[in-house]
Amino acid sequence: MHLPEYAYIPGISQRHPETAFDALKSTALPGHNAAELAACDAFTAGIRFLHEGYYWESHEVLEAVWMRLPDGSTERAFVQGLIQLANGHLKLRMGRHKAALRLVGQARSLVPAESSSTIMTLKVVDVHQWINRLEADLILSL
């Protein structure tokens, strides 16, 4: 999987073509369980995009995974937390600090507090560190 040519930032860069991520999103298949979805290209690409600074793109492909997870499941809330984390980074990049802080709170509330657990192949403690790092970046940028 290749990284996109650029990270889309609303109001700053050109939006990707509507179908740019369809092949990745299509790997989140209906009927797949959480373990299968955690192994699909949409999820692995979404996490890579998050780490590499492609925040809009991360949201775009992780949403396909989120939509396939059962309502009310820990995994669905967890992936929603990852999406809010990506959105928070994007808002920071756009200079919308208040919105980014709100999204940090949402991400934190969606990721379970049990730091020793693993969800969707990710250690919860690591995800909380990512959230804390974004919050620290926000505070430094104020």
Backbone hydrogen bonds, N-H to C=O, Kabsch-Sander energy under -0.5 kcal/mol:
donor,donor_aa,acceptor,acceptor_aa,energy
8,Y,6,Y,-0.6
12,I,9,I,-2.7
13,S,9,I,-2.5
20,A,17,P,-2.2
22,D,19,T,-1.5
25,K,21,F,-2.8
26,S,22,D,-2.3
27,T,24,L,-1.8
28,A,25,K,-1.6
29,L,27,T,-1.4
32,H,29,L,-1.7
37,L,33,N,-2.5
38,A,34,A,-2.3
39,A,35,A,-1.0
40,C,36,E,-0.6
40,C,37,L,-0.8
44,T,40,C,-2.2
45,A,41,D,-2.7
46,G,42,A,-2.1
47,I,43,F,-2.2
48,R,44,T,-2.1
49,F,45,A,-3.4
50,L,46,G,-2.0
51,H,47,I,-2.3
52,E,48,R,-2.2
53,G,49,F,-0.7
53,G,50,L,-0.7
54,Y,49,F,-2.9
55,Y,53,G,-1.0
58,S,54,Y,-2.1
59,H,55,Y,-2.3
60,E,56,W,-2.4
61,V,57,E,-2.0
62,L,58,S,-2.7
63,E,59,H,-2.2
64,A,60,E,-0.6
65,V,61,V,-0.9
66,W,62,L,-2.8
67,M,63,E,-2.4
68,R,64,A,-0.6
68,R,65,V,-1.2
69,L,65,V,-0.9
69,L,66,W,-0.8
73,S,70,P,-1.9
77,A,73,S,-2.0
78,F,74,T,-2.5
79,V,75,E,-2.6
80,Q,76,R,-2.2
81,G,77,A,-2.2
82,L,78,F,-1.9
83,I,79,V,-2.3
84,Q,80,Q,-2.4
85,L,81,G,-2.1
86,A,82,L,-2.4
87,N,83,I,-2.6
88,G,84,Q,-2.5
89,H,85,L,-2.2
90,L,86,A,-2.3
91,K,87,N,-2.8
92,L,88,G,-2.1
93,R,89,H,-2.4
94,M,90,L,-1.7
95,G,92,L,-1.6
96,R,91,K,-3.0
97,H,95,G,-1.0
100,A,96,R,-2.1
101,L,97,H,-2.6
102,R,98,K,-1.9
103,L,99,A,-2.1
104,V,100,A,-2.0
105,G,101,L,-1.9
106,Q,102,R,-1.9
107,A,103,L,-2.9
108,R,104,V,-2.6
109,S,105,G,-2.0
110,L,106,Q,-1.4
111,V,107,A,-1.4
115,S,113,A,-0.8
117,S,114,E,-1.1
119,I,122,L,-2.7
122,L,119,I,-2.3
124,V,117,S,-2.5
125,V,115,S,-0.9
126,D,123,K,-0.5
127,V,123,K,-1.7
128,H,124,V,-2.4
129,Q,125,V,-1.7
130,W,126,D,-2.1
131,I,127,V,-2.3
132,N,128,H,-2.7
133,R,129,Q,-2.4
134,L,130,W,-2.1
135,E,131,I,-2.4
136,A,132,N,-2.4
137,D,133,R,-2.4
138,L,134,L,-2.4
139,I,135,E,-2.3
140,L,136,A,-2.4
141,S,137,D,-1.5
142,L,138,L,-0.6
142,L,139,I,-0.8
